[in-house]
């Protein structure tokens, strides 16, 4: 019985994560704001995450999107490498 209850809780949590992501994505697209502006408070309110963990989760998710986007632009020769280097230096300094 306990195994079934833990599976039910895990499934409920997974569904909450999916619903939170879909809702945040919809609102971000609807209002034209960055996803972090919506997803961090949503993760805190819906899933009970603390602010640091919610922010880290949001940043971890955007790494995949940024890597795929950057890679696609680089493959098509659309990257200014000098600009990218300056941006990277500024980001590292910050």
Protein Blocks (a to p, Z undefined) as FASTA:
>chain_A
ZZmmmmmmmmmmmmmmmmmmmmmmmmmmmnopafklmmmmmmmmmnopafklmmmmmmmm
mmmmmmmmmmmmmmnopacfklmmmmmmmmmmZZ
